[in-house]
């Protein structure tokens, strides 16, 4: 079941431990980005996963390429060129102090990528699934036009398309996001969102929910799920539900509504997570959901796999989920004690 993802991979520079930027004398380096993280998850689950992007022809670009290959992601269609790899700096928060992200990604290689640099028909030959996020069109006109070309080619090839709305306020405005994202939903079969993404990208709200107060309006989320599915005729809609009690402790669950065996949204079990690294939590949910929809027989099993996968990722440093299928299924089945395995 080959899967392709498309977007930007960046160099991530994190302060060690829980240091603030102004304290740090060094940074921990790794690589990550929304769609790249999904590809790593899927390759780790044993699927044939490929990532498409543009990387500079320098040692840093090669290091990012090697990162993908290390985890089994195919890189056949990655374009080389441009001047630099995008960077993001991460200061990990704790307790009542939130994490902070600073971007240094302007004029990165992927922002110069044009539609004629990729043979999308060749990319989608024999592929079952294509995944993208709202981050990619927010990067500028060139990646936006390249994404449109990819979506048209995926539709022509009969490929299932998923989108994680992933609104980023530091990349574009609400008005720009809605103007761009709403028409692109015509190409999407599976939509993944949270309450902010649905509001900022598509103008739909989840009701009386205050995630910063750790309060969820479950009925409002269910209505949002139904509205997204009805208004955009998606085959499936997944909504992640994060309760942010602090930067260290979150509640985590999700809803899924699809065409297979449910007429109302299905709610997953809920996890209380002591966070190690929440960056990439949504990406690991998306990767788990794609795997679940491809490999599981019913809606609940697909949803529980996705939520458990994301729960485990948020206990792992770095952007990517490095949990196995067996580990995810064990947690989804109720084994969450964290006892030492000998």
N, C-alpha and C positions, 0 to 999 in steps of 0.2 A: 504494500500500500504506500506508494511514493507520495511524499508531501514536500511542497516548496514553500518557503517563506521569503519575504522581500522587505528590506529596510536598511537601517544603519547599525553597524557595530562600532562601538567606541572604546577607547582606552579609559578604564575606570581607575581613578586614583583616590584611595580611601585613607582617612586618618587612622592610625593604629589604635586598636581598642576603642575607647569612647572619647578620644581627644578632640578638642576643638581645632578648627583650622589655624587659629592664631598660636596654638601650642605646638603643632606638628613640626617635627624636624625631618620627617620622612613620610612617604606615602606607600601603602600597599597597592600594587598594580595588578589588575586583571582586565578582562575584556567583557563587554556585554552590551546589550541593546534589545529592545522588545522582541523583535522577530527572530533575532539570532538566538535569544534565550529559548524561544519556543522550539527552534530547530534542534538545539542541544537536548532538550527534554525528550523530543520524539526519537532522536537517534539513540538516546539512552534507553528508551523503551523497546528498541529493536526495529523501529521503522526505518525505511529508506528516506532520510530527511536531507534536503538541500537548501542552502541559503544563497540568495542573490543580493549583491550589493556592488559598490565600487570602492576599491581600496587603493591608496597611493602605492606607487612602485618604490617603496623604501623599506628599511628594516622594520619600522613600526607597523606598516601595513602587512608585511609578511608575518609578523608576530600575531596579529589579529587573525590572519588566515590559518596559521598553525594552531591557534586556540580552537578554532572550529574543527579542524581535522583531528585534533587530540581527542575530541569526544565523538568522532565518527560522522560528522556532518559533511556532506558532499559540497564541494566548492567549484564544480566544473564551470559554472556560468558566472562566476564573479569577474567583474571587469577591473582591470588595473589602470590607474591614472589619477589625476588630480594631485594636489600639493600636500594634503595633510589628512590625518585621521582625527576625527572629532574626539574630544576629551570631556569627561565629566568628573567633577570632584565631589566626594561624598563625606560628610561629617555625620557619623552615626550618633543619634540621640539616645537618651536614656531617661526613664521615668517621665517627669513632666517637661523635659527638654526635647523638642522635636529634632529629627534628622534634617539636614540641609543639603541641597544639591546646587552646585554652581556649574553651568554649562560653559564650555569653550569649544563650540562646534561650528561656529560661523565659517563659511567657505570650505567646509570639509569635502572630501572627495565625492561623497554621494550626492551633494548638492549640485554637482556638475554633470550628473548622469542624465543622458538624454535617451529618448525611446529608441533611436536607431542604433544604440550601442548593444542592445540585447535582442537576440532572436527568441521572442517569447513563444513562438510556435514550437521551437526546439526544446525550450525549457519545459513546456507542458506536455511534451510527447510521453505518453504512458503514465502521466501523473494523475492521482486521484483527488488531491486536495491542495488548495492555495490559501495561505494565511498572510494577512497584512494588518497593520494597526494605523490609528489616526495620527501617529507620530510622523509617519513617512510623508504624507501630503503637507504636513505643517513645516517641512524643511525647506520648501521653496518651489518655484514654478517648474524647474527641471524634474525633480523627483515626482512632483504632482502629475506631470504629463506622462512620465514613465510608468507610474502606477496605473493611470487610465489605460495605457496601452496594454499593460499586463492584465488588467481586468477584462478588457475586450477579448484578449486572446484566451484567457481562462474560460470565459463564457462560450466562445466558439469551440473550445475543446471539450466542453461538457464537464469541466472540473468544478468540484464543490469549493465554494469560497467562504472563508470565515474572516471576520473583522473584529478586533478588539478596539473599541472606540478610542480609548487612551487619550483623552484630552490633556494637553500640556499648556498651561497658561503662559509659560515662559517662551513659547514658540509662536503662538498666534492668538488673536482675539476670539471671543465667542462668535462675533459676527463672521469673521473669516472662516472659522471652523464650521459653522452651520451652512454657510454658502457653499463650501466645498464638500462637506461630508454627506449632506442630505441627498444630492444626486447620485453619489457613489453607492448608496444603499441599494440601488436597483441591481447591482451586480452581486449582492451579498446573500448567502444562504443561511449562514449561522452568525448571529450577532452576540458579542460578549461586551458587557458594560458594567459599570457601577453607577451609583446615583448621580455623581458629578458628571461623568462622561455623557450619560443620556441627556442631561440637562444642557450642558455646554455645547455638545456636538449636534444634538437633534431637537432640543427644546422641549423635552419631556421630563417631568419630575416624578419623584417617588413618594410624594406626600409628606406627612409630618415626621421627617427623619432628621435627627441631629447626630451625625456620626461622631462629632467631636465630644458629645456628651455620652457616647456609648449607648444611644437609644435608637431603636429601629422600629419603624412602622411596617410590620410584616405585610399587612393588607395593602399598604401603599406600594410596596415592592411588587406584590403579585399583580396589582393593576398595571404597574409600569411594564412588567413582563408581557402582559396580555396586549397592552396598547402597542408596544414595539412590534409584536408579532402580527397584529392586525393591520397596523398602518403601513408597514413595510413588507408584509407578506413573507417574512422570514420562515424558513423551515424549522429553525430552532432559535431560542433566545435564552441566554444565560446571564444572570445578574449576581455579582458577588456582593456579599453583605459583610462589611468590616465594621466592628465596634471598637473604636479607638479609646480605650480606657486610659492609656498613656503610651509613650514611645516604647515602652518595654512589654506591655501586655495588651493584647487584642483578642476580641472574639472574632471568629471566622466561620462563615457558612456561605451558602449560595442557593439560588433557585434556577431551575431549568424547565423550559416548556418547549416541547418539540412535537413533530407530526407523527411520531412512531406509536406512542401508547398513552398519551396524556392529553386531556382537554383543559386542564388547569395546571398552573405551575407546581412543580415538585420541589419541596424544601429539603435540603440536605441535613445531616447531623451537624452539630455545632462544635467547634473546637475552641478551647482557650489556649492561646499561644504565648509563651514567653519568648519574645522576639530575639533572634540573633542577628538577622538581616532581612528586613522586609522588602528590600529592593528586588524586583523580579517575582514577587508573590503573585501578581496578576498574570504575568507571562507563564508561570508554572501552572496556574489554573487553566490558561488557554491551551497549553500543551497537553495537560491531563484531560481536558475536555475533548480535544481532537482525537486523542488516543481512545478515550472512552466511547465516543460516538462511532469510531471505526471498529473497535474490538469488542464492545460490550453489547449484549442483546437487548437491554431495555434502558429506559431513561434514568431510573434511579441508580443503576449500577454505573452508568456513564458519569452521572453527577457526583456520586460518592467518590469515584476514582479521582475526579478533577479536584475536589475539595481536599481530599487527603493528600494528594500530590502537592498542592499549594501549601498546606499546613507544614509538611515536611521541609519544603524549600526554605520557609522562613526561619528554620533552625540551622541553615547552612550558610556560611559566609560566601559572598560572591553573588553574581547575578543569576547563575544558572542552577537549576534543580538537578542534583546528582543522585537522586534516589532511584532505585530499581523498581520494576513493576511489582516484584514480590514484596518489597518494603511498603509500597503504596497500598497494595491490596491487603496487607496485614493490618495497617492502620485503619483502613476503611472498614475492615471486619470487626474493629473494636479493640485492637491491641495497641493502646496508647500509653502504657504505664512508664515507658522509658527505661525499663530495667536493663541492666547490663546483659548482653548476649554473649555467652561463653561456649 
